[in-house]
Amino acid sequence: MAVPLFLVISMATFGAMKTHRRLWRFVSVDDVVEIAKGTTLAIIFYLLLLVLTDHLSWMPRSIPAILWLVQVTAMGGVRVLRRLVAEYLSGSVNPPRPILLPRSRKVLLVGCSDRVERLLRYIEHEGDTGLEPIGILDTVGARGPMQVRGVPILGSTCELSQVVERLEAADQRPQCLLFATHPDQLRGSATVGIAAEAQGLNLDVAYLPGLTAYNPTSSEKLDLRFIDIAELLGRPQVGLDTKAVEAAIAGRRVLVTGAGGTIGRELVRQIAAFGPDRLILLDACEFNLYEIDLEMCENHPGVPRTPVLCSIRQRQQLMRVFAEHRPELVFHAAALKHVPLVEKHPTAGVQTNVLGTRNVADAVRRYGARAMVQVSTDKAVNPVGFMGVTKRLGELYCQALDLAGADLDDAPRFMTVRFGNVLGSSGSLIPLFQRQLSRGGPLTVTHKDIERFFMTVHEAVQLVLHSAARGLLDEENRGRIYVLDMGAPVRVMDVARRMIRLAGLEPDLDVGIEIVGLRPGEKLFEELFDSREEQLPSGMPGVFEAVSHVVPQTILQRAFDQLEEAAGHGDDKACRTIASSLLSREAEPARRHREPQVAPPRLVAQLS
């Protein structure tokens, strides 16, 4: 009687729980949990009935546990077996690999393992999505060598650059990042952070607005939506022709200063793709230099390169580097760019941004390079902070040298490229917001009306390379500054709100925005052109040329020597005074209606 009684109680229990109404074909963990609950209740009712009827004495204590295991295994196992048979017959078990169309897109999947698994099942079932999953970036920290449906977990989202480098070295470079969830379900700064980093790696970023779970009976199709970094820029990106760049770089020896920085590293990547004869990577930071050298070794092993640990402040060592390698093209990206730090340490700003630029330019002249391209900033226009002052002095020196070579045969070209804030660069706005979002906010904005020009690192480097190509072909228009048409400036407050929304949160509700006040040396509105500069169109679409008043080279040399002496003594006040007086002299032709600033008598005598 014991067995029939237990069967009756079990049937009654599972009937009350409606377990029989669950489709066996789609059995899941939830179904197994329900079976375990029903079995537990049935055994409890059975034992209570035995106690009430005084028939419990015969039962060994191990029987309830054995009975529970047998029933759960039997009921759950038969359902799992039923699903396996159904999926095997439909081709879902050990399915064929997705059909790789001629234009199949290699994708990195981003998300937690559960959601990635659902997406992979969808891709397998459809077969002709045109997607080739090559790896997974797990958002919850799962590590290799784990796999999900045969696709390896390569790391976390913060390791995107390293993962792409490894895949590229294995000839498996991805073309797209695909989030396995809707952005509204993401938290923190995942979307914005990875979008900015992916832009620098030339990767698209996509998400799925509707596909949150896989259902093989559904007619729902893969609906990829791409996240455009222009959502942060507020304008379309500028695309420039690369044919002239290839003609300028291919087969030439190229030196990049600041090669391990954000701009320098992207310069090295793009230059390597054009097949230079040799790349000389110069940087003062040992770790940055190691990283970019390793990246070139893995991704461009066929491009000869020489890493050089050297500061542009070290004039004699820099000259030896030029004497040994004789570069033909020099891209000068090394600089101190953090406004508050340079404001606090003006001597350091002079030594790097002014005297370091002079060292590089003098080496270009002495050792016969064909051209030098200096990376400048919109903060050099009507500078308020000392960082902008130092960058403007660097512009003036390169302009003077460029004009001085107008009547000389084979004189090197000195071009200056000016642009605004680079999205995602180290120490810039986006990484700051990214860190603040990851901590739950608030986002800090210095002023509610502050505006900035924004561009991607890819755009910035394209502009630098095209300026070099343009300058080599245009010997007539010397001394000009190339400026990217960056559209209208963007309110930083709007960028903060966009980042919060892209992270799936609501501004002022989920994450606050705090106004902290302008920093030392910071301007409320940035400008790309000085009021004294003439703005002209260039031969490159989306690029303008600025023609400005130029300070004679002899005056610059005299002032730079004074700056070198003051910086050598650590005299911050003298550095500020000399630099400001020099810029006031530059502005004199446009100040007919205003009184010029009065400089110290000794300095006026030296600069006249």
Summary of the structure (lengths in Angstrom):
residues: 608
radius of gyration: 32.8
end to end distance: 117.5
largest distance: 118.3
contacts: 1989
relative contact order: 0.08
helix: 48%
strand: 16%
